């Protein structure tokens, strides 16, 4: 984990998967399901922002054969 004790991208993604599994399993009450859903959505929004930042970083890192920096749009497939 980082200095701030934040979870890694992969750990956050695993949390979202676990929340989804718990909600789908029916083991949670309605109120707990709603709370878990809200937490999961908050985490998903955080992951989305991280991905956007990563896209910007990758775009900045693109260079052509002559070593010139060029801005290249990163295409991300949505699955």
NUDREN-475286 format. One record per atom (N, C-alpha, C): residue number from 1; residue in one letter; x, y, z negated. Coordinates in nm, 4 decimals. Layout:
<rs>
> NUM,A,X,Y,Z .
...
</rs>
This chain:
<rs>
> 1,X,0.0837,-0.1185,0.0000 .
> 1,X,0.0000,0.0000,0.0000 .
> 1,X,0.0876,0.1241,0.0000 .
> 2,X,0.0311,0.2340,0.0403 .
> 2,X,0.1061,0.3579,0.0484 .
> 2,X,0.1274,0.4181,-0.0893 .
> 3,X,0.1998,0.5295,-0.0903 .
> 3,X,0.2303,0.5983,-0.2158 .
> 3,X,0.1039,0.6337,-0.2933 .
> 4,X,-0.0008,0.6684,-0.2244 .
> 4,X,-0.1255,0.7121,-0.2880 .
> 4,X,-0.2146,0.5947,-0.3267 .
> 5,X,-0.1620,0.4729,-0.3153 .
> 5,X,-0.2390,0.3519,-0.3445 .
> 5,X,-0.3615,0.3395,-0.2553 .
> 6,X,-0.3517,0.3920,-0.1334 .
> 6,X,-0.4606,0.3773,-0.0371 .
> 6,X,-0.4497,0.2422,0.0301 .
> 7,X,-0.5631,0.1901,0.0702 .
> 7,X,-0.5648,0.0633,0.1411 .
> 7,X,-0.5149,0.0822,0.2833 .
> 8,X,-0.4570,-0.0230,0.3388 .
> 8,X,-0.4149,-0.0190,0.4786 .
> 8,X,-0.5383,-0.0291,0.5677 .
> 9,X,-0.5193,-0.0011,0.6936 .
> 9,X,-0.6276,-0.0123,0.7918 .
> 9,X,-0.6859,-0.1527,0.7877 .
> 10,X,-0.5981,-0.2520,0.7873 .
> 10,X,-0.6422,-0.3909,0.7887 .
> 10,X,-0.7201,-0.4270,0.6621 .
> 11,X,-0.6754,-0.3757,0.5482 .
> 11,X,-0.7461,-0.4028,0.4228 .
> 11,X,-0.8847,-0.3388,0.4228 .
> 12,X,-0.8937,-0.2178,0.4759 .
> 12,X,-1.0247,-0.1517,0.4857 .
> 12,X,-1.1172,-0.2299,0.5775 .
> 13,X,-1.0635,-0.2763,0.6888 .
> 13,X,-1.1438,-0.3530,0.7835 .
> 13,X,-1.1932,-0.4822,0.7185 .
> 14,X,-1.1077,-0.5460,0.6417 .
> 14,X,-1.1475,-0.6682,0.5712 .
> 14,X,-1.2574,-0.6384,0.4697 .
> 15,X,-1.2490,-0.5246,0.4014 .
> 15,X,-1.3544,-0.4855,0.3074 .
> 15,X,-1.4888,-0.4734,0.3781 .
> 16,X,-1.4874,-0.4096,0.4951 .
> 16,X,-1.6116,-0.3927,0.5711 .
> 16,X,-1.6693,-0.5292,0.6091 .
> 17,X,-1.5820,-0.6197,0.6519 .
> 17,X,-1.6287,-0.7545,0.6870 .
> 17,X,-1.6903,-0.8241,0.5660 .
> 18,X,-1.6274,-0.8109,0.4508 .
> 18,X,-1.6794,-0.8737,0.3292 .
> 18,X,-1.8147,-0.8142,0.2896 .
> 19,X,-1.8276,-0.6824,0.3015 .
> 19,X,-1.9554,-0.6166,0.2705 .
> 19,X,-2.0640,-0.6696,0.3640 .
> 20,X,-2.0327,-0.6775,0.4924 .
> 20,X,-2.1309,-0.7273,0.5892 .
> 20,X,-2.1706,-0.8705,0.5572 .
> 21,X,-2.0729,-0.9532,0.5219 .
> 21,X,-2.1026,-1.0923,0.4878 .
> 21,X,-2.1937,-1.1013,0.3658 .
> 22,X,-2.1674,-1.0190,0.2639 .
> 22,X,-2.2494,-1.0215,0.1424 .
> 22,X,-2.3928,-0.9766,0.1718 .
> 23,X,-2.4046,-0.8726,0.2544 .
> 23,X,-2.5396,-0.8250,0.2883 .
> 23,X,-2.6146,-0.9323,0.3678 .
> 24,X,-2.5464,-0.9922,0.4653 .
> 24,X,-2.6094,-1.0932,0.5493 .
> 24,X,-2.6447,-1.2203,0.4725 .
> 25,X,-2.5692,-1.2492,0.3669 .
> 25,X,-2.5928,-1.3722,0.2915 .
> 25,X,-2.7212,-1.3672,0.2096 .
> 26,X,-2.7693,-1.2458,0.1813 .
> 26,X,-2.8900,-1.2316,0.1020 .
> 26,X,-2.8658,-1.2410,-0.0475 .
> 27,X,-2.7394,-1.2457,-0.0888 .
> 27,X,-2.7090,-1.2589,-0.2319 .
> 27,X,-2.7294,-1.1292,-0.3092 .
> 28,X,-2.7424,-1.0173,-0.2387 .
> 28,X,-2.7573,-0.8879,-0.3046 .
> 28,X,-2.9038,-0.8462,-0.3112 .
> 29,X,-2.9371,-0.7726,-0.4163 .
> 29,X,-3.0707,-0.7140,-0.4236 .
> 29,X,-3.0810,-0.6053,-0.3175 .
> 30,X,-3.2009,-0.5567,-0.2942 .
> 30,X,-3.2193,-0.4507,-0.1953 .
> 30,X,-3.1356,-0.3284,-0.2309 .
> 31,X,-3.1411,-0.2877,-0.3567 .
> 31,X,-3.0654,-0.1697,-0.4007 .
> 31,X,-2.9152,-0.1913,-0.3839 .
> 32,X,-2.8668,-0.3096,-0.4208 .
> 32,X,-2.7246,-0.3399,-0.4052 .
> 32,X,-2.6862,-0.3466,-0.2581 .
> 33,X,-2.7767,-0.3970,-0.1757 .
> 33,X,-2.7511,-0.4031,-0.0313 .
> 33,X,-2.7365,-0.2623,0.0267 .
> 34,X,-2.8236,-0.1726,-0.0169 .
> 34,X,-2.8172,-0.0342,0.0306 .
> 34,X,-2.6864,0.0306,-0.0135 .
> 35,X,-2.6480,0.0091,-0.1377 .
> 35,X,-2.5220,0.0654,-0.1882 .
> 35,X,-2.4025,0.0087,-0.1122 .
> 36,X,-2.4051,-0.1219,-0.0878 .
> 36,X,-2.2969,-0.1856,-0.0130 .
> 36,X,-2.2916,-0.1328,0.1297 .
> 37,X,-2.4085,-0.1147,0.1905 .
> 37,X,-2.4152,-0.0606,0.3265 .
> 37,X,-2.3549,0.0797,0.3311 .
> 38,X,-2.3912,0.1627,0.2338 .
> 38,X,-2.3374,0.2995,0.2295 .
> 38,X,-2.1855,0.2985,0.2152 .
> 39,X,-2.1352,0.2119,0.1288 .
> 39,X,-1.9903,0.2006,0.1104 .
> 39,X,-1.9246,0.1530,0.2397 .
> 40,X,-1.9854,0.0542,0.3028 .
> 40,X,-1.9318,0.0022,0.4292 .
> 40,X,-1.9279,0.1080,0.5381 .
> 41,X,-2.0347,0.1874,0.5473 .
> 41,X,-2.0391,0.2928,0.6494 .
> 41,X,-1.9344,0.4006,0.6214 .
> 42,X,-1.9143,0.4333,0.4952 .
> 42,X,-1.8120,0.5316,0.4592 .
> 42,X,-1.6740,0.4801,0.5012 .
> 43,X,-1.6495,0.3534,0.4760 .
> 43,X,-1.5220,0.2930,0.5139 .
> 43,X,-1.5077,0.2888,0.6658 .
> 44,X,-1.6153,0.2546,0.7361 .
> 44,X,-1.6106,0.2525,0.8831 .
> 44,X,-1.5801,0.3906,0.9393 .
> 45,X,-1.6393,0.4945,0.8810 .
> 45,X,-1.6109,0.6307,0.9266 .
> 45,X,-1.4648,0.6647,0.9053 .
> 46,X,-1.4093,0.6219,0.7938 .
> 46,X,-1.2675,0.6441,0.7657 .
> 46,X,-1.1810,0.5716,0.8691 .
> 47,X,-1.2178,0.4488,0.9018 .
> 47,X,-1.1442,0.3726,1.0027 .
> 47,X,-1.1526,0.4395,1.1394 .
> 48,X,-1.2681,0.4904,1.1733 .
> 48,X,-1.2864,0.5590,1.3007 .
> 48,X,-1.1954,0.6818,1.3104 .
> 49,X,-1.1872,0.7578,1.2025 .
> 49,X,-1.0991,0.8750,1.2005 .
> 49,X,-0.9531,0.8338,1.2151 .
> 50,X,-0.9163,0.7246,1.1488 .
> 50,X,-0.7789,0.6748,1.1612 .
> 50,X,-0.7488,0.6365,1.3052 .
> 51,X,-0.8431,0.5696,1.3707 .
> 51,X,-0.8230,0.5303,1.5104 .
> 51,X,-0.8092,0.6520,1.6013 .
> 52,X,-0.8879,0.7552,1.5760 .
> 52,X,-0.8774,0.8775,1.6555 .
> 52,X,-0.7393,0.9407,1.6381 .
> 53,X,-0.6890,0.9420,1.5158 .
> 53,X,-0.5553,0.9960,1.4905 .
> 53,X,-0.4485,0.9130,1.5598 .
> 54,X,-0.4656,0.7816,1.5596 .
> 54,X,-0.3713,0.6930,1.6268 .
> 54,X,-0.3732,0.7196,1.7767 .
> 55,X,-0.4922,0.7387,1.8331 .
> 55,X,-0.5025,0.7692,1.9761 .
> 55,X,-0.4243,0.8960,2.0097 .
> 56,X,-0.4391,0.9988,1.9265 .
> 56,X,-0.3671,1.1238,1.9515 .
> 56,X,-0.2167,1.1033,1.9436 .
> 57,X,-0.1719,1.0241,1.8469 .
> 57,X,-0.0295,0.9980,1.8331 .
> 57,X,0.0243,0.9235,1.9544 .
> 58,X,-0.0502,0.8246,2.0022 .
> 58,X,-0.0057,0.7471,2.1182 .
> 58,X,-0.0009,0.8354,2.2409 .
> 59,X,-0.1007,0.9211,2.2569 .
> 59,X,-0.1020,1.0125,2.3709 .
> 59,X,0.0225,1.0993,2.3695 .
> 60,X,0.0605,1.1487,2.2528 .
> 60,X,0.1784,1.2335,2.2415 .
> 60,X,0.3064,1.1571,2.2720 .
> 61,X,0.3075,1.0274,2.2495 .
> 61,X,0.4279,0.9474,2.2682 .
> 61,X,0.4516,0.9040,2.4126 .
> 62,X,0.3546,0.9225,2.4977 .
> 62,X,0.3677,0.8805,2.6364 .
> 62,X,0.4706,0.9669,2.7096 .
> 63,X,0.5642,0.9024,2.7751 .
> 63,X,0.6622,0.9749,2.8568 .
> 63,X,0.6726,0.9066,2.9917 .
> 64,X,0.7126,0.9840,3.0931 .
> 64,X,0.7295,0.9244,3.2251 .
> 64,X,0.8725,0.8720,3.2395 .
> 65,X,0.9052,0.8173,3.3572 .
> 65,X,1.0357,0.7553,3.3798 .
> 65,X,1.1509,0.8541,3.3639 .
> 66,X,1.1281,0.9824,3.3912 .
> 66,X,1.2332,1.0835,3.3808 .
> 66,X,1.2475,1.1356,3.2379 .
> 67,X,1.1683,1.0831,3.1468 .
> 67,X,1.1755,1.1271,3.0084 .
> 67,X,1.0916,1.2486,2.9783 .
> 68,X,1.0128,1.2906,3.0757 .
> 68,X,0.9239,1.4050,3.0561 .
> 68,X,0.7992,1.3609,2.9807 .
> 69,X,0.7610,1.4406,2.8861 .
> 69,X,0.6389,1.4095,2.8118 .
> 69,X,0.5179,1.4408,2.8981 .
> 70,X,0.4288,1.3475,2.9020 .
> 70,X,0.3035,1.3673,2.9740 .
> 70,X,0.1899,1.3224,2.8841 .
> 71,X,0.0796,1.3893,2.8977 .
> 71,X,-0.0368,1.3493,2.8194 .
> 71,X,-0.1157,1.2489,2.8979 .
> 72,X,-0.1258,1.1303,2.8423 .
> 72,X,-0.1971,1.0212,2.9067 .
> 72,X,-0.3129,0.9810,2.8173 .
> 73,X,-0.4291,0.9765,2.8744 .
> 73,X,-0.5472,0.9378,2.7963 .
> 73,X,-0.5409,0.7898,2.7656 .
> 74,X,-0.5531,0.7561,2.6411 .
> 74,X,-0.5533,0.6174,2.5985 .
> 74,X,-0.6942,0.5637,2.6140 .
> 75,X,-0.7052,0.4537,2.6889 .
> 75,X,-0.8370,0.3943,2.7064 .
> 75,X,-0.8557,0.2849,2.6031 .
> 76,X,-0.9653,0.2936,2.5318 .
> 76,X,-0.9970,0.1980,2.4276 .
> 76,X,-1.1247,0.1265,2.4673 .
> 77,X,-1.1157,-0.0049,2.4730 .
> 77,X,-1.2363,-0.0805,2.5059 .
> 77,X,-1.3206,-0.0950,2.3813 .
> 78,X,-1.4487,-0.0760,2.3969 .
> 78,X,-1.5419,-0.0897,2.2853 .
> 78,X,-1.6012,-0.2280,2.2895 .
> 79,X,-1.5734,-0.3069,2.1866 .
> 79,X,-1.6266,-0.4426,2.1855 .
> 79,X,-1.7258,-0.4616,2.0765 .
</rs>
